[in-house]
């Protein structure tokens, strides 16, 4: 059974299926893509960082703390 490697919460090795729970620690050098070696099997993989942006808005009269 092949592991899903697209839009996952952690980097998943497409070779062995290893999930890197420290994916946040990968240095992308201000790029959205990079090559890394799997922390388990050692094979190279191409990694793409996908970022989602969300917004919140409130009425001025709300009692939320201003930033």
C-alpha atoms as an extended CHARMM CRD file, in Angstrom:
* protein
*
        67  EXT
         1         1  UNK       CA              0.0000000000        0.0000000000        0.0000000000  PROA      1               0.0000000000
         2         2  UNK       CA              1.4490000000        3.3330000000       -1.0850000000  PROA      2               0.0000000000
         3         3  UNK       CA              1.4090000000        6.2810000000        1.3280000000  PROA      3               0.0000000000
         4         4  UNK       CA             -0.1360000000        9.5850000000        0.3010000000  PROA      4               0.0000000000
         5         5  UNK       CA              2.6310000000       12.1350000000       -0.2860000000  PROA      5               0.0000000000
         6         6  UNK       CA              0.6110000000       15.1750000000       -1.4430000000  PROA      6               0.0000000000
         7         7  UNK       CA             -0.6870000000       17.9220000000        0.8500000000  PROA      7               0.0000000000
         8         8  UNK       CA              0.2030000000       16.0540000000        4.0300000000  PROA      8               0.0000000000
         9         9  UNK       CA              0.8700000000       17.5160000000        7.4920000000  PROA      9               0.0000000000
        10        10  UNK       CA              4.4270000000       16.1430000000        7.4360000000  PROA      10              0.0000000000
        11        11  UNK       CA              6.9530000000       15.3940000000        4.6980000000  PROA      11              0.0000000000
        12        12  UNK       CA              6.3630000000       11.7910000000        3.5840000000  PROA      12              0.0000000000
        13        13  UNK       CA              9.1470000000        9.9690000000        1.7340000000  PROA      13              0.0000000000
        14        14  UNK       CA              7.8740000000        8.7980000000       -1.6720000000  PROA      14              0.0000000000
        15        15  UNK       CA             10.3760000000        5.9080000000       -1.5600000000  PROA      15              0.0000000000
        16        16  UNK       CA              9.7680000000        4.2810000000        1.8270000000  PROA      16              0.0000000000
        17        17  UNK       CA              6.7390000000        6.1410000000        3.2890000000  PROA      17              0.0000000000
        18        18  UNK       CA              8.6250000000        7.5470000000        6.3040000000  PROA      18              0.0000000000
        19        19  UNK       CA              6.8310000000       10.5420000000        7.9010000000  PROA      19              0.0000000000
        20        20  UNK       CA              9.2310000000       13.2600000000        9.0650000000  PROA      20              0.0000000000
        21        21  UNK       CA              7.5910000000       14.6170000000       12.2310000000  PROA      21              0.0000000000
        22        22  UNK       CA             10.1750000000       17.4390000000       12.2700000000  PROA      22              0.0000000000
        23        23  UNK       CA              9.2170000000       18.7250000000        8.8010000000  PROA      23              0.0000000000
        24        24  UNK       CA              8.9880000000       22.2730000000       10.1620000000  PROA      24              0.0000000000
        25        25  UNK       CA             12.7630000000       22.1180000000       10.7100000000  PROA      25              0.0000000000
        26        26  UNK       CA             13.6430000000       21.6870000000        6.9990000000  PROA      26              0.0000000000
        27        27  UNK       CA             15.4900000000       24.7360000000        5.6190000000  PROA      27              0.0000000000
        28        28  UNK       CA             13.8330000000       25.8790000000        2.3860000000  PROA      28              0.0000000000
        29        29  UNK       CA             16.1710000000       28.9180000000        2.0180000000  PROA      29              0.0000000000
        30        30  UNK       CA             13.1890000000       31.2280000000        1.3280000000  PROA      30              0.0000000000
        31        31  UNK       CA             12.0330000000       28.9810000000       -1.5190000000  PROA      31              0.0000000000
        32        32  UNK       CA              8.9230000000       26.8590000000       -1.7920000000  PROA      32              0.0000000000
        33        33  UNK       CA             10.8400000000       23.7970000000       -2.9990000000  PROA      33              0.0000000000
        34        34  UNK       CA             14.0230000000       21.9520000000       -2.0630000000  PROA      34              0.0000000000
        35        35  UNK       CA             15.7570000000       18.5780000000       -2.2990000000  PROA      35              0.0000000000
        36        36  UNK       CA             16.3810000000       16.6090000000        0.8850000000  PROA      36              0.0000000000
        37        37  UNK       CA             17.4000000000       13.1010000000        1.8880000000  PROA      37              0.0000000000
        38        38  UNK       CA             14.9430000000       10.8870000000        3.7390000000  PROA      38              0.0000000000
        39        39  UNK       CA             15.7890000000       10.5700000000        7.4320000000  PROA      39              0.0000000000
        40        40  UNK       CA             14.9940000000        6.8510000000        7.2620000000  PROA      40              0.0000000000
        41        41  UNK       CA             16.0600000000        5.3270000000        3.9200000000  PROA      41              0.0000000000
        42        42  UNK       CA             18.4920000000        8.1080000000        2.8690000000  PROA      42              0.0000000000
        43        43  UNK       CA             17.1110000000        8.4470000000       -0.6590000000  PROA      43              0.0000000000
        44        44  UNK       CA             16.7300000000       11.9140000000       -2.1860000000  PROA      44              0.0000000000
        45        45  UNK       CA             13.3580000000       13.5060000000       -2.7250000000  PROA      45              0.0000000000
        46        46  UNK       CA             11.9980000000       16.7660000000       -4.0460000000  PROA      46              0.0000000000
        47        47  UNK       CA              9.8990000000       18.5850000000       -1.4140000000  PROA      47              0.0000000000
        48        48  UNK       CA              7.3900000000       21.3470000000       -2.0300000000  PROA      48              0.0000000000
        49        49  UNK       CA              6.1170000000       23.4980000000        0.8400000000  PROA      49              0.0000000000
        50        50  UNK       CA              2.4440000000       24.4260000000        0.4900000000  PROA      50              0.0000000000
        51        51  UNK       CA              1.2370000000       27.3330000000        2.6200000000  PROA      51              0.0000000000
        52        52  UNK       CA             -2.3560000000       28.2640000000        3.3120000000  PROA      52              0.0000000000
        53        53  UNK       CA             -3.2870000000       31.7820000000        4.3990000000  PROA      53              0.0000000000
        54        54  UNK       CA             -6.4950000000       32.5810000000        6.2440000000  PROA      54              0.0000000000
        55        55  UNK       CA             -7.9280000000       35.8470000000        7.5320000000  PROA      55              0.0000000000
        56        56  UNK       CA            -10.2570000000       36.8910000000       10.3570000000  PROA      56              0.0000000000
        57        57  UNK       CA            -12.1270000000       40.1480000000       10.7400000000  PROA      57              0.0000000000
        58        58  UNK       CA            -14.1360000000       41.6730000000       13.5580000000  PROA      58              0.0000000000
        59        59  UNK       CA            -16.3850000000       44.6360000000       14.0700000000  PROA      59              0.0000000000
        60        60  UNK       CA            -14.6000000000       47.5450000000       15.7710000000  PROA      60              0.0000000000
        61        61  UNK       CA            -17.0320000000       47.2710000000       18.6770000000  PROA      61              0.0000000000
        62        62  UNK       CA            -15.9990000000       43.7140000000       19.4960000000  PROA      62              0.0000000000
        63        63  UNK       CA            -14.0780000000       43.2560000000       22.7100000000  PROA      63              0.0000000000
        64        64  UNK       CA            -11.1490000000       41.4770000000       21.0550000000  PROA      64              0.0000000000
        65        65  UNK       CA             -7.7700000000       42.7000000000       22.1180000000  PROA      65              0.0000000000
        66        66  UNK       CA             -6.2290000000       44.9500000000       19.4750000000  PROA      66              0.0000000000
        67        67  UNK       CA             -2.9170000000       43.8530000000       18.0420000000  PROA      67              0.0000000000
